[in-house]
């Protein structure tokens, strides 16, 4: 954690905030962090703990997290213990860039409802990198509310500049001190090859083959990355001849480190 930046966040966020409503597009934040091999449940990367540190328990009037929890692998019990109001939004059963749910719609409706139901809330905090949040942020700004945004800048670059619609913005990558290079496949080359070799060294796997689907799952589990990030790594390893696909006597195919062939 960048403690100097955290201190600045606390000073700026609390200078005009007495009653705070926090709305977390958790689908968006969860998968964005996974792109960097970061476990969103790890204490040092927990956005819910971060919110309590910045705003304090005495100012937070509602803390809501929106996601399809059938897909997002987090402990609901842990979220409840942190006083997070769980908002489950059903998706289409697909993952990452192929997933689609109504998180942005439900979050926006809830934020607007809170505006009318709890007029004492002076600050609306959004954790998202999704430009679909722009309409509700803009509307609440016109209503005289303070808007704070915590996002992952890398994931907002190809959208309309969402930061134009808030009074305060914080980049989570910088605050959590996450190395941007972690998103590049070459960052993971050595660890990926080590995990592949280790898998084949396990006795029960000696007659098995690590096919593409299983390799993707292995890298997701061992490197704490998203499926999309794992696919990029596999493609990079293949393109650079660091892994090669081969077949066993049974005709099953799998990937081996090129150095072991």
KEKE-3310 file (N, C-alpha, C; in steps of 0.2 Angstrom, whole numbers, plus 5000, padded with zeros to 4 digits):
npx = (5004:5003:5007:5008:5000:4988:4986:4984:4972:4963:4963:4958:4946:4938:4937:4926:4916:4903:4892:4892:4889:4893:4896:4900:4906:4908:4910:4917:4929:4934:4938:4946:4957:4962:4968:4980:4986:4982:4975:4959:4954:4964:4971:4979:4974:4961:4946:4936:4940:4949:4940:4934:4945:4948:4936:4930:4921:4911:4906:4901:4886:4880:4886:4889:4890:4890:4888:4889:4889:4890:4899:4910:4923:4923:4922:4906:4903:4914:4912:4900:4904:4911:4902:4897:4885:4877:4874:4867:4869:4862:4871:4876:4882:4894:4912:4922:4927:4916:4906:4890:4880:4868:4874:4878:4866:4858:4865:4865:4852:4850:4858:4852:4840:4844:4848:4836:4829:4838:4842:4852:4865:4879:4890:4894:4901:4910:4916:4923:4928:4920:4913:4899:4894:4894:4882:4874:4884:4885:4872:4870:4880:4874:4864:4870:4878:4894:4905:4915:4928:4935:4946:4953:4965:4970:4960:4951:4955:4951:4938:4926:4932:4930:4934:4931:4919:4918:4923:4934:4947:4954:4967:4968:4978:4990:4988:4988:5000:5003:5012:5012:5018:5014:5003:5008:5012:5025:5030:5026:5033:5043:5038:5026:5032:5039:5028:5021:5031:5032:5019:5020:5029:5023:5019:5006:5002:5010:5007:4998:4992:4994:4983:4976:4965:4966:4978:4976:4968:4976:4986:4978:4975:4987:4994:4985:4978:4967:4956:4957:4970:4978:4976:4982:4996:4998:4997:5008:5019:5018:5020:5033:5040:5042:5034:5028:5017:5013:5011:5005:5007:4994:4988:4984:4985:4996:5004:5021:5036:5048:5061:5062:5059)
npy = (4994:5011:5022:5036:5040:5035:5042:5055:5053:5050:5062:5071:5065:5065:5078:5085:5076:5069:5060:5045:5035:5020:5012:4997:4991:4976:4965:4971:4977:4965:4956:4965:4967:4954:4953:4957:4947:4947:4944:4948:4945:4945:4953:4964:4969:4971:4980:4983:4984:4994:5005:5007:5011:5023:5031:5028:5019:5026:5036:5029:5025:5016:5002:4994:4979:4974:4960:4945:4932:4919:4917:4925:4922:4923:4924:4924:4925:4931:4944:4948:4949:4960:4970:4972:4975:4963:4962:4952:4949:4941:4933:4929:4917:4916:4921:4935:4945:4940:4940:4945:4955:4964:4973:4986:4993:4989:4994:5008:5011:5008:5018:5030:5028:5028:5042:5049:5043:5044:5058:5064:5059:5064:5061:5051:5036:5028:5012:5007:5004:5006:5014:5014:5019:5033:5040:5040:5045:5058:5063:5063:5073:5084:5085:5090:5083:5076:5067:5053:5043:5027:5018:5007:5013:5009:5001:5010:5017:5015:5019:5032:5047:5044:5050:5063:5065:5066:5072:5068:5057:5041:5030:5013:5004:5012:5015:5003:4999:4991:4983:4988:4980:4967:4964:4960:4946:4942:4944:4934:4923:4914:4909:4903:4893:4885:4881:4872:4863:4858:4852:4841:4834:4828:4813:4806:4812:4808:4800:4808:4822:4839:4848:4862:4868:4863:4868:4881:4882:4878:4888:4899:4895:4894:4906:4915:4922:4929:4920:4925:4932:4921:4915:4924:4922:4909:4909:4918:4910:4900:4906:4911:4899:4893:4884:4868:4859:4842:4824:4809:4791:4787:4795:4807:4825:4838:4852:4855:4861:4868:4866:4854:4845)
npz = (5000:4996:5007:5008:4998:5002:5014:5008:5001:5011:5018:5008:5004:5016:5019:5014:5017:5026:5027:5019:5004:4997:4982:4974:4960:4959:4951:4940:4946:4952:4941:4935:4943:4944:4931:4933:4941:4954:4970:4974:4987:4996:5010:5008:4996:4997:4993:5001:5014:5012:5010:5022:5029:5023:5024:5036:5049:5055:5046:5035:5027:5019:5011:4997:4986:4970:4960:4950:4960:4958:4949:4953:4963:4979:4997:5003:5017:5022:5017:5022:5036:5035:5034:5022:5010:5001:4984:4973:4956:4942:4929:4912:4913:4907:4906:4911:4897:4890:4898:4904:4913:4924:4932:4932:4929:4940:4950:4947:4948:4962:4968:4964:4970:4984:4984:4984:4995:5006:5010:5017:5014:5008:5000:4986:4983:4970:4965:4951:4934:4924:4910:4909:4921:4920:4917:4930:4939:4933:4934:4949:4952:4947:4955:4966:4974:4981:4971:4972:4964:4963:4953:4941:4931:4919:4914:4910:4900:4886:4886:4887:4896:4911:4923:4922:4927:4941:4957:4964:4961:4962:4957:4958:4955:4957:4971:4977:4974:4963:4951:4934:4924:4927:4920:4908:4897:4897:4909:4917:4912:4917:4929:4924:4916:4926:4934:4925:4922:4935:4937:4928:4935:4946:4952:4949:4938:4928:4917:4910:4900:4898:4892:4882:4889:4902:4905:4905:4916:4926:4927:4930:4943:4950:4948:4951:4942:4929:4918:4905:4905:4907:4895:4887:4891:4888:4874:4871:4876:4867:4854:4856:4856:4868:4874:4868:4859:4860:4858:4867:4868:4868:4860:4865:4867:4873:4882:4884:4892:4881:4883:4889:4880)
capx = (5000:5006:5004:5008:4994:4982:4985:4981:4965:4959:4962:4954:4939:4935:4936:4919:4911:4900:4888:4895:4886:4898:4894:4906:4904:4913:4912:4922:4935:4937:4941:4952:4963:4964:4972:4987:4988:4981:4969:4955:4952:4970:4970:4982:4971:4954:4944:4931:4944:4951:4934:4934:4951:4948:4930:4929:4915:4906:4903:4898:4879:4879:4892:4885:4894:4886:4892:4886:4893:4891:4906:4916:4925:4924:4918:4901:4903:4919:4910:4895:4908:4914:4896:4895:4878:4879:4869:4869:4866:4863:4874:4874:4885:4901:4917:4927:4925:4910:4900:4885:4875:4864:4876:4878:4859:4855:4869:4863:4845:4850:4861:4847:4835:4847:4848:4829:4827:4843:4845:4858:4871:4882:4895:4893:4908:4909:4922:4922:4931:4915:4910:4892:4893:4894:4876:4872:4888:4884:4866:4871:4884:4870:4860:4874:4882:4901:4907:4922:4929:4941:4946:4959:4966:4972:4954:4947:4958:4948:4932:4925:4935:4925:4936:4928:4912:4919:4926:4940:4948:4960:4969:4969:4984:4995:4987:4990:5007:5003:5017:5009:5021:5011:4998:5011:5013:5032:5031:5024:5036:5047:5033:5022:5036:5040:5022:5020:5036:5030:5013:5022:5034:5019:5018:5000:5001:5016:5004:4993:4994:4992:4980:4975:4960:4968:4984:4973:4965:4982:4989:4973:4975:4994:4997:4980:4976:4961:4957:4960:4977:4981:4976:4988:5002:4999:4999:5015:5024:5018:5023:5040:5043:5044:5031:5027:5012:5015:5006:5008:5006:4987:4985:4982:4990:4997:5010:5027:5041:5052:5068:5062:5058)
capy = (5000:5017:5025:5043:5042:5034:5048:5060:5051:5051:5070:5074:5062:5067:5085:5087:5070:5067:5054:5042:5029:5017:5007:4994:4986:4971:4961:4975:4977:4959:4954:4970:4965:4947:4954:4958:4942:4950:4941:4953:4944:4946:4959:4970:4972:4971:4986:4985:4986:5001:5010:5008:5015:5030:5035:5026:5016:5031:5040:5025:5024:5010:4999:4988:4976:4971:4955:4938:4929:4912:4917:4928:4917:4926:4921:4929:4926:4936:4950:4950:4951:4967:4974:4973:4973:4959:4962:4947:4950:4935:4935:4924:4911:4917:4924:4940:4949:4937:4940:4951:4955:4970:4976:4993:4995:4989:4999:5015:5012:5009:5024:5035:5027:5031:5049:5051:5040:5046:5065:5066:5057:5070:5059:5045:5034:5022:5008:5004:5007:5005:5020:5014:5023:5040:5044:5041:5050:5065:5065:5065:5079:5090:5085:5093:5078:5074:5060:5050:5037:5023:5014:5005:5018:5005:4999:5016:5021:5014:5022:5039:5048:5043:5054:5070:5065:5065:5077:5065:5050:5037:5024:5008:5001:5016:5015:4996:4998:4985:4984:4987:4975:4961:4962:4958:4939:4940:4945:4927:4917:4909:4906:4898:4887:4882:4877:4867:4857:4855:4848:4835:4830:4824:4806:4804:4816:4806:4797:4812:4827:4845:4851:4869:4870:4862:4872:4888:4882:4877:4895:4903:4893:4895:4912:4920:4927:4928:4916:4929:4933:4915:4913:4928:4919:4903:4912:4921:4905:4896:4910:4911:4892:4891:4877:4865:4854:4835:4819:4803:4785:4786:4800:4813:4830:4842:4856:4854:4866:4866:4864:4847:4840)
capz = (5000:4996:5013:5007:4994:5006:5018:5004:4999:5017:5019:5003:5004:5022:5020:5012:5017:5033:5026:5013:5002:4993:4978:4971:4954:4961:4945:4936:4950:4953:4935:4933:4948:4942:4925:4936:4945:4961:4973:4977:4994:5000:5014:5006:4990:4999:4992:5007:5020:5010:5011:5029:5031:5020:5026:5043:5050:5057:5040:5029:5028:5015:5007:4993:4981:4965:4956:4949:4965:4956:4946:4957:4969:4985:5002:5005:5024:5024:5015:5027:5042:5034:5034:5015:5008:4995:4979:4968:4949:4938:4922:4906:4914:4904:4911:4909:4892:4887:4903:4904:4918:4925:4938:4931:4929:4947:4954:4946:4951:4969:4970:4963:4976:4990:4984:4987:5002:5011:5007:5021:5011:5004:4995:4983:4981:4965:4963:4945:4928:4918:4908:4910:4927:4919:4918:4937:4942:4931:4937:4956:4952:4946:4961:4972:4978:4979:4968:4972:4960:4963:4947:4938:4926:4913:4911:4908:4894:4880:4887:4888:4902:4917:4928:4921:4930:4948:4961:4967:4958:4964:4954:4963:4954:4961:4978:4980:4972:4958:4945:4928:4920:4929:4915:4902:4897:4898:4916:4920:4909:4921:4934:4921:4914:4932:4936:4920:4924:4942:4936:4925:4940:4950:4949:4946:4931:4923:4911:4908:4896:4900:4886:4883:4894:4909:4906:4907:4923:4931:4927:4934:4950:4953:4947:4954:4936:4926:4912:4899:4906:4906:4888:4884:4893:4884:4867:4871:4877:4860:4849:4857:4856:4875:4875:4862:4859:4858:4859:4870:4864:4868:4856:4869:4866:4879:4881:4888:4891:4875:4886:4892:4875)
cpx = (5004:5003:5003:5002:4988:4981:4982:4974:4961:4958:4957:4947:4935:4934:4929:4914:4909:4896:4890:4891:4891:4895:4899:4903:4910:4915:4918:4929:4938:4941:4947:4958:4966:4969:4979:4989:4987:4975:4965:4953:4958:4969:4973:4979:4963:4951:4939:4935:4947:4946:4934:4939:4950:4942:4928:4922:4909:4903:4900:4891:4877:4885:4889:4890:4890:4891:4887:4891:4893:4897:4912:4917:4927:4920:4913:4901:4908:4916:4904:4899:4910:4908:4895:4888:4879:4873:4871:4865:4867:4866:4872:4878:4892:4905:4920:4924:4918:4904:4896:4880:4872:4867:4876:4871:4857:4859:4867:4856:4845:4853:4856:4841:4838:4847:4841:4827:4832:4846:4851:4865:4873:4887:4894:4899:4907:4916:4921:4927:4927:4912:4902:4890:4892:4888:4874:4877:4887:4877:4866:4875:4879:4865:4864:4878:4889:4902:4914:4922:4935:4941:4953:4960:4967:4966:4949:4949:4954:4940:4932:4929:4931:4927:4933:4921:4913:4923:4933:4941:4954:4961:4971:4976:4990:4994:4989:4997:5008:5007:5013:5011:5018:5005:5001:5013:5020:5034:5031:5028:5039:5043:5029:5026:5037:5034:5020:5025:5034:5024:5015:5026:5030:5018:5012:4998:5006:5013:4999:4996:4990:4989:4978:4971:4962:4974:4981:4971:4971:4985:4985:4974:4982:4996:4991:4978:4969:4962:4959:4967:4981:4981:4982:4995:5003:5001:5006:5020:5024:5022:5030:5044:5045:5040:5029:5021:5014:5010:5009:5006:4998:4984:4983:4987:4990:5003:5015:5032:5046:5059:5068:5061:5065)
cpy = (5006:5022:5033:5044:5040:5039:5054:5059:5052:5058:5073:5071:5064:5074:5088:5082:5069:5061:5051:5036:5026:5011:5004:4989:4981:4966:4964:4975:4970:4956:4959:4968:4958:4948:4954:4952:4943:4946:4946:4951:4944:4953:4965:4973:4972:4978:4988:4987:4993:5006:5012:5012:5022:5034:5034:5024:5021:5036:5036:5023:5018:5008:4993:4986:4972:4966:4949:4933:4921:4911:4920:4924:4920:4923:4926:4930:4931:4943:4953:4952:4958:4972:4976:4971:4969:4960:4958:4949:4945:4937:4929:4918:4911:4921:4930:4944:4947:4938:4946:4950:4963:4974:4984:4996:4995:4994:5006:5016:5013:5016:5030:5034:5030:5039:5052:5049:5043:5053:5067:5064:5062:5068:5052:5042:5028:5019:5005:5007:5007:5012:5020:5018:5030:5043:5045:5046:5057:5067:5067:5071:5085:5091:5088:5089:5077:5067:5058:5044:5034:5018:5011:5008:5014:5002:5004:5019:5021:5016:5029:5041:5049:5048:5061:5071:5064:5071:5075:5058:5047:5031:5019:5004:5005:5015:5008:4994:4991:4987:4983:4982:4968:4959:4960:4950:4938:4940:4938:4921:4912:4906:4901:4892:4882:4878:4872:4861:4854:4850:4841:4831:4826:4817:4804:4807:4813:4803:4802:4818:4834:4849:4858:4871:4869:4866:4879:4888:4882:4884:4900:4902:4895:4902:4917:4925:4925:4923:4919:4930:4927:4913:4917:4925:4913:4904:4914:4915:4901:4900:4911:4904:4890:4885:4875:4859:4847:4830:4813:4797:4784:4791:4807:4819:4835:4847:4855:4860:4864:4864:4857:4842:4838)
cpz = (5000:5001:5012:5003:4998:5011:5014:5002:5005:5019:5014:5003:5010:5023:5018:5013:5025:5032:5019:5011:4997:4989:4974:4966:4955:4955:4941:4940:4951:4947:4933:4937:4946:4935:4927:4941:4953:4964:4977:4985:4998:5004:5011:4999:4991:4998:4998:5013:5018:5011:5018:5032:5029:5024:5033:5044:5052:5052:5035:5031:5024:5011:5003:4987:4976:4960:4955:4954:4963:4952:4949:4963:4975:4991:5004:5013:5026:5022:5020:5034:5041:5033:5026:5013:5001:4990:4973:4961:4945:4931:4917:4907:4911:4908:4907:4903:4889:4892:4902:4909:4919:4931:4938:4932:4937:4951:4954:4949:4959:4971:4969:4969:4982:4990:4987:4994:5008:5009:5011:5018:5006:4999:4993:4980:4976:4964:4957:4940:4922:4917:4908:4916:4926:4920:4925:4940:4940:4934:4945:4957:4951:4951:4967:4976:4976:4977:4969:4968:4962:4958:4946:4931:4919:4910:4909:4902:4887:4881:4887:4895:4907:4922:4928:4925:4938:4951:4963:4963:4961:4960:4958:4962:4957:4968:4981:4978:4968:4952:4939:4924:4922:4924:4908:4902:4899:4905:4920:4917:4913:4926:4930:4919:4920:4934:4931:4921:4931:4941:4933:4930:4945:4948:4946:4940:4926:4917:4908:4904:4898:4894:4888:4888:4901:4910:4908:4914:4928:4932:4931:4942:4953:4953:4949:4948:4934:4920:4906:4899:4905:4899:4884:4885:4889:4877:4866:4872:4870:4855:4850:4858:4863:4877:4869:4864:4857:4860:4863:4866:4864:4863:4859:4868:4872:4878:4886:4887:4885:4878:4888:4887:4872)
residu = (UNK:UNK:UNK:UNK:UNK:UNK:UNK:UNK:UNK:UNK:UNK:UNK:UNK:UNK:UNK:UNK:UNK:UNK:UNK:UNK:UNK:UNK:UNK:UNK:UNK:UNK:UNK:UNK:UNK:UNK:UNK:UNK:UNK:UNK:UNK:UNK:UNK:UNK:UNK:UNK:UNK:UNK:UNK:UNK:UNK:UNK:UNK:UNK:UNK:UNK:UNK:UNK:UNK:UNK:UNK:UNK:UNK:UNK:UNK:UNK:UNK:UNK:UNK:UNK:UNK:UNK:UNK:UNK:UNK:UNK:UNK:UNK:UNK:UNK:UNK:UNK:UNK:UNK:UNK:UNK:UNK:UNK:UNK:UNK:UNK:UNK:UNK:UNK:UNK:UNK:UNK:UNK:UNK:UNK:UNK:UNK:UNK:UNK:UNK:UNK:UNK:UNK:UNK:UNK:UNK:UNK:UNK:UNK:UNK:UNK:UNK:UNK:UNK:UNK:UNK:UNK:UNK:UNK:UNK:UNK:UNK:UNK:UNK:UNK:UNK:UNK:UNK:UNK:UNK:UNK:UNK:UNK:UNK:UNK:UNK:UNK:UNK:UNK:UNK:UNK:UNK:UNK:UNK:UNK:UNK:UNK:UNK:UNK:UNK:UNK:UNK:UNK:UNK:UNK:UNK:UNK:UNK:UNK:UNK:UNK:UNK:UNK:UNK:UNK:UNK:UNK:UNK:UNK:UNK:UNK:UNK:UNK:UNK:UNK:UNK:UNK:UNK:UNK:UNK:UNK:UNK:UNK:UNK:UNK:UNK:UNK:UNK:UNK:UNK:UNK:UNK:UNK:UNK:UNK:UNK:UNK:UNK:UNK:UNK:UNK:UNK:UNK:UNK:UNK:UNK:UNK:UNK:UNK:UNK:UNK:UNK:UNK:UNK:UNK:UNK:UNK:UNK:UNK:UNK:UNK:UNK:UNK:UNK:UNK:UNK:UNK:UNK:UNK:UNK:UNK:UNK:UNK:UNK:UNK:UNK:UNK:UNK:UNK:UNK:UNK:UNK:UNK:UNK:UNK:UNK:UNK:UNK:UNK:UNK:UNK:UNK:UNK:UNK:UNK:UNK:UNK:UNK:UNK:UNK:UNK:UNK)
# end
